[in-house]
Amino acid sequence: MRGGVRWGVLCAVASLAACKAKHELPKTGPLPDVAVAGCVELTRDTCALDQSRLLRFWTSSSLQKVQATSEAGPISVQPTQVRGGTLVVVKVPQEAASLTLAAEGRAVKILQLRSWTDPDVVASARSLARTNLAAAQTLLEQSLPAATPDAGARIRSLLGRVHLQAGRYDEALSLLAAASQHHRASGFPLAAARDELTMSFLACTRRGDFRKALTLLDQADQASQGSQEMQAEIAYQHGLVEGMIGNVRGALAYVEASLLWAQRLQLLTLEVAAQQWLAMTLSSLGRFDEALAIQSKLVPAATQNPCVRAPVLATAAWLSLLQDPLDPVATDERLRAARGALDACPDAYRARNQSLNEITFMLVKKSWSQARRALEKLQASPLGQTTALTILEFELQGRLFLVEGQPPRALEVFERAETVAQAAGMNDEALRLSVWRAQALAAEGKSKAAIQMLEDAEHALDKRLQLVPLGEGRVRFVQARDQGVRTLVNLHLRAGNVKNAFEAARRGRSRALRAIALGEQLAGLRGEAKAKWLADIGEYHRLRAAEEEQTEQAWSLSQEELNQQAQAQ
């Protein structure tokens, strides 16, 4: 009997061992792909965690076959289906020194863990910078002399970003370069890459130095090969550069790649930025319905921070206004939402721009008296005023005069607005206003003069397409082109000039095709040809920036000063 029990126990043990062995048998085939986000630093398989201790893993494995464990045991996770696989968000236990992600019965990622804590002064200054840049700057500068080398690098890194936000670009570049150099030498590659990404953004968007931006992106890329999170950021910034130098096709490819990983790894801020870029680029190509479809999906995904939501909602409202036909109910809802976000995050410029969008909607709805009262109230206050917004206000005022049956007064306002645009070097706005001037002349019965003005604008547009980089955001330019062509065709038809109407339509189509062809040429530039284009386009943007700085207050100049400055431009 005793032997029987022993034999039974041995059978049970053998059976258990067999089951365990069967469970642990290595499976054939390649391991699922995996990527991780949330590491402040990632060197080989060592991940530094911030105080949140949150990690996000994407794996190409199926939804139900992903687990996470630490040396203390299993960690509860809830896998979520995302693009091309599964997302797992892991709250790492405080005591955990390592973490293993398993998929389909096999370990696919093993990380050694350590903590990352910023110096107290950096954490305090980061919080302070949200409301008081000057105070944050003072705190950081006072702390720098006594800081250790590592703490000093982190202080310089944040101080550089403070200077960038305040518009002091030389100081920002110097501090960020010093921080990046120390981080790289000290074995903190992701910190160095973040500094280089910030420098690249500054070089691209503030200085128009695209060669420098691409060099910095290459450095950041080399430093962050193990981090798909950083690779997504780098792809987005590559998209910014390619878009600004006119390679729209290349920019779209980069931004799409960035968006893919932003959605896989739940990088919400990057996802919002990439979607916003896609929407604005499509709108600049005249594809307003597609742009609005993206923006509408983006709104619910945007962070609840009202200062981030405000521009997202404002863009959605503006794109809604550009739709043809207009959906008045949806547009009204979007305008109200944008106003609500601004109420929670006051910003004089955005509030003024929002008011102009609301007045535009009143015009579309033919609520002309309401639009007149709102415009007069707005023009009585200088808050948030800029040259670009002044031009829009003049345009709306002229349009009101047109619908009120006063074309001479409309013509007078459009002419002044066009002079302001020319004085400020805003050529796209000047073109748009010449179209409105032509409509005012036609309303006066001066069809020949209107046709001549539009023909002159068409020739100016042909020249402009030979000179202006395709990368400039020109939503209103596209609108003016289409509006000008339609107006010219209609005037020719009204005068019985069918042949001239056909020729005007043909020229408009030919112009669009030339723009597409030029874009394809830019997408194919390589080697010395691309280097020369980068140099030329960088110089163009440098001159444009100097011109804009010089003419920033053009809206406040007298008529004589405007005429002189327009002539100089």
Beta strands, then each sheet from edge to edge (+ up, - down):
strand 1: 34-37
strand 2: 41-43
strand 3: 46-49
strand 4: 54-59
strand 5: 66-70
strand 6: 73-75
strand 7: 80-82
strand 8: 85-91
strand 9: 98-103
strand 10: 106-115
sheet 1: 1+ 4- 8+ 7-
sheet 2: 2+ 3- 10- 9+ 5- 6+
end
